[in-house]
Amino acid sequence: MSTEGPKRTSGRRGMTQPDGEASKSADQESSYNPFKEPLSGSADDVGDLTPEQVALLKERVAQFKGRSLVDIAESEIDTSKTLFGDRLLCIGGGLLLVAPTGVGKSTTQATMSVHWSCGKAAFGLRPARPLKILIVQAENDDGDMTEMTRDVVAHLSPEDRESVRRNTVCVHINSFCSFNFIFVLSQLLKMYKPDLVVIDPFNAFSGGDPSDPTVVTTFLRNWLNPLLEKYQCAAMIVHHTPKTRNWDTSKWKPSDWAYAAAGNNDMSNWARAIIVIDATDDPDLYRFILAKRGRRAGWKDDFGDTALMRYFARSKKGILWSEATPEQIAGAEHKAALKKKQGRKQKYPDQKLLKHVLDSDCGMSFSELQARVKADGCPIGQTTLWERWEKWQEDGLLTELESDKCVLSANGMELFNSLRQKKSSVSELEKEK
């Protein structure tokens, strides 16, 4: 590679990597793609590439080996490269662990690393063998890491504890990003030779905006992928959801969560497997969702069928995760249902709807109420309105007339007046503020 040209910088932290001998060394260690811009124009146009770069490109192209689809179909699958499940994650692949800030992503990956390094399951995912794991993290100091691992390690047998001691290495790096981080990572992979490298979190090391496809694709495909192939390991990348979330996920399928990660969608496309952690209405209970290739994980429900979502709970004493109890799950689902129901009532309050009945001189039928509500621009559905109408009748708020119309009963008038007074009191308080 030519030693001429501009310096390459990492962006956020101002780390500078000259295009001299260090760059050559980086290319050798990480298989870093040295070509700044994609080729354009005719097939013979090499743009601004130097003769050395063109020769290197041709050398790499010659390494690509094509095969017939028949030959591929008849090949034996190398199961020794499988790390989890039915090829859920294999050597050379990547797994995304996605969750909002504060949910416990680092605690989760630490728990996974402890269990996986001694061959035990974590969150229902059992490794094919005890894994050698390299953790590269930027946000947790020594005290944080001690708190995250102390309780889970305390529950291990002496044999498992020694297995974790042999098979895990945690390195704190918060001063390198972009290509500088990739070069450092290549040295760590060469030194420790892990089966799995944990990168926690992505934003600390990518060196740019995760919404920028150039940043994401370059980091994951041009830089990281060659490292995983060269050092025969897989990667688990910890990443955030967008900073503002007002999603209604009540009807989401597991596959809808595949793009829950913040930034460009090539991150989700690159990953071979994706796990998303979603909070519930119970602050200690979380849903773990297999958003991509989840059927390969081996999760089962109570009926023995494939499951793509499971609940796990954080302990109230210490930092530990455990499978959620049926009572915890039922409690969280009940809270969610009540919250949703209350939200609907606040959106279409009884007072506003009952006023139409009150204002009618000769009573009102359901169809007339429906027409009046529609004319008012209230976007309540027919089924929801009918359920409300039936409930008013059951609760004795309406009195039915011979003409199939209804008027407010004494109970209905009492409820209407109490709701009006409540609204008036709230308005007065707001004025005083």
ZAMARGU-4260 file (C-alpha; in steps of 0.2 Angstrom, whole numbers, plus 5000, padded with zeros to 4 digits):
<rodrens>
0) 5000/5000/5000 | 5006/5017/4996 | 5012/5028/5011 | 5006/5044/5002 | 4989/5052/5005
5) 4979/5059/5019 | 4979/5053/5037 | 4964/5042/5043 | 4955/5048/5059 | 4943/5039/5070
10) 4931/5054/5071 | 4924/5056/5089 | 4940/5055/5099 | 4952/5062/5087 | 4963/5047/5087
15) 4974/5048/5071 | 4981/5033/5062 | 4994/5037/5049 | 4994/5029/5032 | 5012/5022/5035
20) 5019/5006/5043 | 5005/5005/5056 | 4992/5005/5042 | 5001/4991/5033 | 5002/4981/5050
25) 4983/4984/5052 | 4979/4977/5035 | 4989/4962/5039 | 4981/4959/5055 | 4963/4964/5052
30) 4961/4961/5033 | 4955/4979/5033 | 4949/4985/5016 | 4961/4999/5011 | 4951/5006/4997
35) 4943/5022/5003 | 4930/5024/4989 | 4921/5011/4978 | 4926/5009/4960 | 4916/5018/4947
40) 4915/5020/4929 | 4921/5007/4916 | 4928/4990/4921 | 4945/4996/4917 | 4943/5012/4928
45) 4953/5011/4944 | 4950/5028/4950 | 4963/5035/4962 | 4969/5018/4967 | 4988/5015/4967
50) 4996/5001/4957 | 4999/4992/4974 | 4981/4994/4979 | 4975/4987/4963 | 4987/4972/4964
55) 4980/4969/4982 | 4962/4970/4976 | 4966/4957/4962 | 4975/4946/4974 | 4959/4946/4986
60) 4947/4943/4971 | 4958/4928/4966 | 4954/4920/4984 | 4935/4920/4981 | 4930/4902/4976
65) 4914/4899/4967 | 4904/4883/4968 | 4890/4875/4960 | 4873/4875/4969 | 4873/4856/4967
70) 4890/4855/4975 | 4884/4866/4989 | 4868/4856/4992 | 4878/4840/4993 | 4891/4847/5005
75) 4892/4841/5023 | 4888/4855/5036 | 4903/4858/5048 | 4893/4857/5064 | 4910/4861/5074
80) 4907/4879/5069 | 4890/4880/5078 | 4890/4889/5094 | 4872/4889/5099 | 4856/4880/5094
85) 4853/4873/5077 | 4866/4885/5069 | 4858/4900/5077 | 4875/4907/5079 | 4891/4900/5070
90) 4909/4905/5069 | 4910/4920/5058 | 4893/4927/5062 | 4886/4940/5073 | 4872/4942/5086
95) 4864/4958/5091 | 4858/4961/5109 | 4846/4976/5109 | 4838/4985/5123 | 4834/5003/5129
100) 4846/5011/5141 | 4845/5005/5159 | 4837/4989/5156 | 4852/4979/5160 | 4861/4975/5143
105) 4878/4974/5151 | 4872/4963/5166 | 4864/4952/5153 | 4879/4950/5143 | 4890/4947/5159
110) 4878/4933/5165 | 4878/4925/5147 | 4897/4926/5147 | 4898/4917/5164 | 4886/4903/5160
115) 4892/4900/5142 | 4910/4900/5147 | 4907/4884/5158 | 4895/4876/5145 | 4879/4881/5154
120) 4863/4888/5147 | 4859/4907/5150 | 4842/4914/5146 | 4837/4897/5138 | 4852/4897/5126
125) 4865/4883/5129 | 4881/4884/5120 | 4888/4869/5110 | 4903/4868/5122 | 4911/4879/5135
130) 4916/4894/5125 | 4931/4905/5127 | 4924/4923/5128 | 4933/4940/5126 | 4922/4954/5132
135) 4927/4972/5126 | 4917/4985/5135 | 4918/5004/5137 | 4905/5010/5149 | 4907/5000/5165
140) 4921/5003/5177 | 4929/4989/5188 | 4916/4992/5202 | 4902/4990/5190 | 4909/4974/5183
145) 4911/4967/5200 | 4893/4971/5205 | 4887/4963/5189 | 4897/4947/5190 | 4898/4944/5209
150) 4881/4936/5212 | 4881/4925/5197 | 4899/4918/5200 | 4894/4915/5218 | 4881/4902/5213
155) 4894/4892/5203 | 4902/4876/5208 | 4921/4876/5211 | 4923/4867/5194 | 4912/4879/5185
160) 4921/4894/5193 | 4938/4888/5187 | 4931/4885/5169 | 4925/4903/5169 | 4942/4909/5176
165) 4951/4900/5161 | 4938/4904/5147 | 4934/4923/5150 | 4944/4939/5148 | 4936/4956/5150
170) 4945/4972/5144 | 4940/4989/5147 | 4943/5001/5132 | 4935/5018/5131 | 4948/5028/5121
175) 4948/5019/5104 | 4935/5019/5091 | 4932/5017/5072 | 4948/5009/5063 | 4959/5012/5078
180) 4947/5001/5088 | 4947/4987/5075 | 4966/4987/5075 | 4966/4985/5094 | 4953/4972/5093
185) 4963/4962/5080 | 4978/4961/5092 | 4966/4955/5106 | 4959/4942/5095 | 4976/4936/5090
190) 4981/4936/5109 | 4966/4927/5117 | 4959/4917/5102 | 4941/4917/5109 | 4926/4908/5102
195) 4915/4923/5105 | 4919/4942/5107 | 4907/4953/5115 | 4907/4971/5110 | 4898/4982/5123
200) 4891/4994/5116 | 4892/4997/5098 | 4891/5016/5099 | 4906/5017/5109 | 4917/5009/5096
205) 4909/5012/5079 | 4916/5030/5078 | 4901/5038/5069 | 4882/5040/5068 | 4874/5023/5068
210) 4861/5030/5056 | 4875/5032/5043 | 4876/5017/5032 | 4894/5021/5028 | 4898/5020/5046
215) 4888/5004/5050 | 4892/4994/5034 | 4911/4999/5035 | 4913/4994/5053 | 4903/4978/5052
220) 4906/4971/5035 | 4923/4979/5029 | 4932/4978/5046 | 4924/4966/5058 | 4918/4952/5047
225) 4936/4949/5041 | 4942/4948/5059 | 4929/4935/5063 | 4934/4925/5048 | 4952/4926/5051
230) 4952/4922/5070 | 4937/4909/5068 | 4926/4917/5081 | 4908/4925/5082 | 4903/4942/5089
235) 4889/4948/5100 | 4886/4966/5099 | 4877/4975/5113 | 4866/4990/5105 | 4853/5002/5110
240) 4835/5006/5104 | 4832/5024/5098 | 4832/5036/5112 | 4814/5041/5111 | 4801/5026/5111
245) 4783/5029/5109 | 4779/5013/5100 | 4763/5003/5103 | 4771/4985/5102 | 4755/4976/5108
250) 4752/4968/5091 | 4770/4966/5085 | 4776/4949/5080 | 4794/4944/5085 | 4800/4948/5067
255) 4794/4966/5069 | 4807/4968/5083 | 4821/4964/5071 | 4823/4982/5067 | 4821/4989/5085
260) 4840/4993/5085 | 4844/5012/5083 | 4852/5017/5067 | 4854/5010/5050 | 4845/4994/5045
265) 4860/4986/5039 | 4865/4982/5057 | 4850/4971/5058 | 4853/4964/5041 | 4871/4960/5046
270) 4867/4950/5061 | 4863/4932/5060 | 4853/4932/5076 | 4844/4946/5086 | 4838/4946/5104
275) 4828/4961/5110 | 4825/4965/5128 | 4808/4974/5131 | 4802/4981/5148 | 4785/4976/5155
280) 4773/4985/5167 | 4783/4976/5181 | 4799/4985/5184 | 4808/4968/5188 | 4801/4958/5173
285) 4807/4958/5155 | 4802/4950/5139 | 4817/4942/5129 | 4812/4941/5110 | 4821/4931/5097
290) 4818/4943/5083 | 4829/4934/5070 | 4832/4916/5066 | 4823/4913/5083 | 4816/4896/5078
295) 4834/4889/5078 | 4837/4893/5097 | 4827/4879/5104 | 4815/4888/5115 | 4799/4879/5119
300) 4783/4884/5127 | 4772/4875/5140 | 4765/4864/5126 | 4781/4859/5119 | 4779/4871/5104
305) 4793/4883/5097 | 4793/4899/5107 | 4801/4915/5101 | 4798/4925/5117 | 4801/4922/5135
310) 4800/4931/5152 | 4815/4933/5163 | 4815/4943/5180 | 4828/4952/5189 | 4831/4948/5207
315) 4826/4960/5221 | 4842/4955/5230 | 4858/4956/5221 | 4861/4956/5202 | 4854/4940/5196
320) 4842/4935/5182 | 4830/4920/5183 | 4816/4913/5173 | 4800/4922/5177 | 4786/4913/5188
325) 4768/4911/5181 | 4762/4923/5194 | 4774/4937/5188 | 4769/4935/5170 | 4751/4935/5174
330) 4753/4950/5185 | 4762/4960/5171 | 4750/4955/5158 | 4735/4960/5170 | 4743/4977/5173
335) 4746/4980/5154 | 4728/4975/5150 | 4721/4988/5164 | 4733/5001/5157 | 4726/4999/5139
340) 4708/4999/5145 | 4711/5015/5155 | 4719/5023/5140 | 4704/5019/5130 | 4692/5027/5143
345) 4702/5043/5144 | 4702/5044/5125 | 4683/5043/5124 | 4677/5048/5141 | 4659/5043/5146
350) 4654/5061/5150 | 4657/5067/5132 | 4647/5052/5125 | 4633/5053/5138 | 4630/5072/5135
355) 4623/5067/5118 | 4610/5057/5126 | 4606/5070/5139 | 4604/5084/5125 | 4591/5074/5116
360) 4573/5079/5120 | 4565/5063/5116 | 4579/5050/5120 | 4591/5043/5108 | 4594/5026/5099
365) 4611/5018/5097 | 4611/5022/5079 | 4607/5041/5082 | 4621/5041/5095 | 4633/5034/5083
370) 4628/5047/5070 | 4630/5061/5082 | 4647/5055/5088 | 4653/5053/5070 | 4647/5071/5066
375) 4657/5077/5081 | 4673/5070/5074 | 4676/5057/5088 | 4685/5042/5080 | 4678/5029/5091
380) 4674/5013/5082 | 4656/5005/5081 | 4661/4990/5091 | 4669/5000/5105 | 4654/5012/5106
385) 4641/4997/5106 | 4651/4989/5120 | 4650/5006/5130 | 4631/5007/5126 | 4628/4989/5132
390) 4638/4993/5148 | 4628/5009/5152 | 4612/4998/5151 | 4619/4984/5162 | 4625/4997/5175
395) 4608/5006/5175 | 4614/5022/5167 | 4601/5022/5154 | 4582/5020/5154 | 4574/5012/5139
400) 4559/5020/5131 | 4545/5011/5121 | 4552/5018/5105 | 4569/5009/5107 | 4577/5025/5112
405) 4585/5028/5129 | 4587/5043/5141 | 4598/5045/5156 | 4592/5037/5171 | 4594/5044/5189
410) 4610/5035/5191 | 4615/5041/5174 | 4612/5059/5178 | 4621/5056/5195 | 4636/5049/5186
415) 4636/5063/5172 | 4635/5077/5185 | 4649/5069/5196 | 4660/5068/5180 | 4656/5086/5176
420) 4661/5092/5193 | 4677/5082/5193 | 4682/5089/5176 | 4677/5107/5183 | 4688/5104/5198
425) 4703/5099/5188 | 4701/5114/5177 | 4700/5126/5192 | 4716/5118/5199 | 4725/5120/5182
430) 4720/5139/5182 | 4727/5141/5199 | 4744/5134/5194
</rodrens>
